């Protein structure tokens, strides 16, 4: 079995994949090959004493020192003392710890060290909402937080999509999709060609090539009519419809009525909490991607020719990173299109896909944009605040 990328010892994947949930907002920093933690003002709170330190998740952080790995709390107290027992501690999530053992087996245990599940190989993960996923023989074995096997999913087109949402998880049986609860009981039968996750009481499902939305009783609420349909966010969903020989994206409410008529020929990203859509409108096919509000008004002039817009922070009015590779420029905008800062001095910015509520944003020097294939020797890591001011200069 080949080692999956998500389980390689890759610094940034571990640094930026966990949710930042801790009261003091501590951030790992490196100086002279030693790691510690700063607060959101740049003050060192945990001394530079570790060989490696990772972001906090649920109030705990994984650290390494002298070939040993352990877990600390925000006061630097050992929760799992440094030990050589594990090759890696991969994750801390929903009160569970996932370890890779010296014999390449994996163990999932609770924070009070009670074993939940033992697996004889390393291809294991804990999902965002507490499912234990074991990848084996082209299938995904799903266990709940008590170690009970609740479902065996066949080869899945998007493995990261398996997760509990609003008490249900979308799973596959044969070539059909349905929903089960945490005990593995089928709540909505396997009637669909595809099923997304529940969000705000509705889930997108597909039948006969068209997508619509069902409620938790399996009742069809919004009829099958879309080519693609997203989960709901802030009472809105992005949908795609076929128009003659093309297709267009629009935005609907929970009754299926259009808030924004199909206007975009492509959408790279959307965030309805911030009220932004990043994509190309039908009349701008040969122009660069733009950032628009929910009335399709441009927030940033497309003639500025940015190649990418990426939401990197959702505090206050949010921060959206705009990049021009031709001009080697990187600018931060808020969700009203106001430029907040020029951060072109940095090579790239850390991936905050799951960390959007943090106060500090990691900036990198010495690597490709949003790349995961780094080690601590490849990059220098620093931080800026939500106003774009440097709080910790990139160091290695």
Secondary structure, DSSP 4 states (H G I P E B T S, - for coil): -PPPGGGS--HHHHHHHS----TT--EEEEETTEEEEE-TTS-EEEEEEESEE---BTTEEEEEETTEEEEEETTS-EEEEEESSEEEEEEEETTEEEEEETTS-EEEEETT--EEEEESSS-EEE-TTS-EEEEETTEEEEE-TTS-EEEEE-S-S-GGG---BTTBEEEEETTEEEEE-TT--EEEEEEESEEEEEETTEEEEEETTEEEEE-TT--EEEEEEESEEPPPBTTBEEEEEEETTEEEEEEE-TTS-EEEEEEEEEEEEEETTTTEEEEEEGGGTTS--EEE-TTS-EEE-GGG--SEEEEEE-STT-EEEEEETTTTEEEEE-TTS-EEEE-TTSSEE---TT-TT-SEEEEEESS-TT-----TTT-EEEEEETTS-EEEEEE-
